[in-house]
Amino acid sequence: MLLKAYYGQGLGTRLMALLEEWARAKRLHRIFGEVRHKNYRAIALYLKCGFEIEGIARDAACIDGEWHHEYHISKILN
Ligand SMILES: CC(C)(COP(=O)(O)OP(=O)(O)OC[C@H]1O[C@@H](n2cnc3c(N)ncnc32)[C@H](O)[C@@H]1OP(=O)(O)O)[C@@H](O)C(=O)NCCC(=O)NCCS
């Protein structure tokens, strides 16, 4: 998570690259995450980094009275 002042400068992309480098060094097979379906910036970041949407959890979170779906996203590393 970045402070808003630092959004859009490529830091998220660099952090994801570091995360993947760490995971590969540990010989992990798969990275998995969940992202709210209206978090367009994060979804764009994950897709750009090679993650795929593998499922959807409907009405997984209620925020300020509004229900949000969550995408399950993952990347297979080898
Ligand atoms: C998600 C987050 C880490 C992204 O970090 P960032 O430094 O802004 O991301 P980047 O600058 O590397 O941009 C990555 C991609 O996001 C997309 N993007 C950037 N701004 C966008 C916007 N306003 N709307 C949609 N997509 C956008 C672009 O595809 C961009 O790639 P590109 O610049 O090569 O086109 C950051 O916004 C954040 O900390 N958000 C709050 C926490 C959060 O939502 N975490 C994810 C929870 S699952």
Ligand as a Chemical Component Dictionary entry (heavy atoms), coordinates in Angstrom:
data_LIG
# 
_chem_comp.id                   LIG 
_chem_comp.type                 NON-POLYMER 
_chem_comp.pdbx_formal_charge   0 
_chem_comp.three_letter_code    LIG 
# 
loop_
_chem_comp_atom.comp_id 
_chem_comp_atom.atom_id 
_chem_comp_atom.alt_atom_id 
_chem_comp_atom.type_symbol 
_chem_comp_atom.charge 
_chem_comp_atom.model_Cartn_x 
_chem_comp_atom.model_Cartn_y 
_chem_comp_atom.model_Cartn_z 
_chem_comp_atom.pdbx_ordinal 
LIG C1  C1  C 0 -2.412 -0.321 -6.142  1  
LIG C2  C2  C 0 -1.166 0.569  -5.957  2  
LIG C3  C3  C 0 -0.100 -0.237 -5.196  3  
LIG C4  C4  C 0 -0.647 0.957  -7.358  4  
LIG O1  O1  O 0 0.565  1.685  -7.189  5  
LIG P1  P1  P 0 1.046  2.807  -8.241  6  
LIG O2  O2  O 0 2.439  3.189  -7.879  7  
LIG O3  O3  O 0 0.039  3.881  -8.323  8  
LIG O4  O4  O 0 1.064  1.974  -9.604  9  
LIG P2  P2  P 0 1.923  2.296  -10.905 10 
LIG O5  O5  O 0 2.239  3.756  -10.964 11 
LIG O6  O6  O 0 3.082  1.338  -10.936 12 
LIG O7  O7  O 0 0.886  1.976  -12.065 13 
LIG C5  C5  C 0 0.582  0.652  -12.365 14 
LIG C6  C6  C 0 -0.541 0.617  -13.404 15 
LIG O8  O8  O 0 -1.757 1.041  -12.832 16 
LIG C7  C7  C 0 -2.586 1.575  -13.895 17 
LIG N1  N1  N 0 -3.096 2.855  -13.479 18 
LIG C8  C8  C 0 -2.412 3.926  -13.027 19 
LIG N2  N2  N 0 -3.266 4.903  -12.692 20 
LIG C9  C9  C 0 -4.524 4.413  -12.924 21 
LIG C10 C10 C 0 -5.836 4.938  -12.753 22 
LIG N3  N3  N 0 -6.034 6.175  -12.281 23 
LIG N4  N4  N 0 -6.878 4.154  -13.086 24 
LIG C11 C11 C 0 -6.685 2.895  -13.569 25 
LIG N5  N5  N 0 -5.463 2.358  -13.735 26 
LIG C12 C12 C 0 -4.405 3.113  -13.420 27 
LIG C13 C13 C 0 -1.751 1.647  -15.139 28 
LIG O9  O9  O 0 -2.048 0.516  -15.957 29 
LIG C14 C14 C 0 -0.356 1.543  -14.582 30 
LIG O10 O10 O 0 0.544  0.996  -15.497 31 
LIG P3  P3  P 0 1.240  1.963  -16.608 32 
LIG O11 O11 O 0 1.669  3.206  -15.907 33 
LIG O12 O12 O 0 2.387  1.155  -17.133 34 
LIG O13 O13 O 0 0.185  2.219  -17.603 35 
LIG C15 C15 C 0 -1.516 1.869  -5.191  36 
LIG O14 O14 O 0 -2.494 2.576  -5.901  37 
LIG C16 C16 C 0 -1.998 1.640  -3.764  38 
LIG O15 O15 O 0 -1.209 1.538  -2.827  39 
LIG N6  N6  N 0 -3.342 1.595  -3.600  40 
LIG C17 C17 C 0 -3.962 1.440  -2.275  41 
LIG C18 C18 C 0 -3.794 0.039  -1.749  42 
LIG C19 C19 C 0 -4.416 -0.978 -2.677  43 
LIG O16 O16 O 0 -5.438 -0.768 -3.283  44 
LIG N7  N7  N 0 -3.717 -2.117 -2.757  45 
LIG C20 C20 C 0 -4.202 -3.256 -3.502  46 
LIG C21 C21 C 0 -5.158 -4.029 -2.649  47 
LIG S1  S1  S 0 -5.648 -5.538 -3.413  48 
# 
loop_
_chem_comp_bond.comp_id 
_chem_comp_bond.atom_id_1 
_chem_comp_bond.atom_id_2 
_chem_comp_bond.value_order 
_chem_comp_bond.pdbx_ordinal 
LIG C1  C2  SING 1  
LIG C2  C3  SING 2  
LIG C2  C4  SING 3  
LIG C2  C15 SING 4  
LIG C4  O1  SING 5  
LIG O1  P1  SING 6  
LIG P1  O2  DOUB 7  
LIG P1  O3  SING 8  
LIG P1  O4  SING 9  
LIG O4  P2  SING 10 
LIG P2  O5  DOUB 11 
LIG P2  O6  SING 12 
LIG P2  O7  SING 13 
LIG O7  C5  SING 14 
LIG C5  C6  SING 15 
LIG C6  O8  SING 16 
LIG C6  C14 SING 17 
LIG O8  C7  SING 18 
LIG C7  N1  SING 19 
LIG C7  C13 SING 20 
LIG N1  C8  SING 21 
LIG N1  C12 SING 22 
LIG C8  N2  DOUB 23 
LIG N2  C9  SING 24 
LIG C9  C10 SING 25 
LIG C9  C12 DOUB 26 
LIG C10 N3  SING 27 
LIG C10 N4  DOUB 28 
LIG N4  C11 SING 29 
LIG C11 N5  DOUB 30 
LIG N5  C12 SING 31 
LIG C13 O9  SING 32 
LIG C13 C14 SING 33 
LIG C14 O10 SING 34 
LIG O10 P3  SING 35 
LIG P3  O11 DOUB 36 
LIG P3  O12 SING 37 
LIG P3  O13 SING 38 
LIG C15 O14 SING 39 
LIG C15 C16 SING 40 
LIG C16 O15 DOUB 41 
LIG C16 N6  SING 42 
LIG N6  C17 SING 43 
LIG C17 C18 SING 44 
LIG C18 C19 SING 45 
LIG C19 O16 DOUB 46 
LIG C19 N7  SING 47 
LIG N7  C20 SING 48 
LIG C20 C21 SING 49 
LIG C21 S1  SING 50 
# 
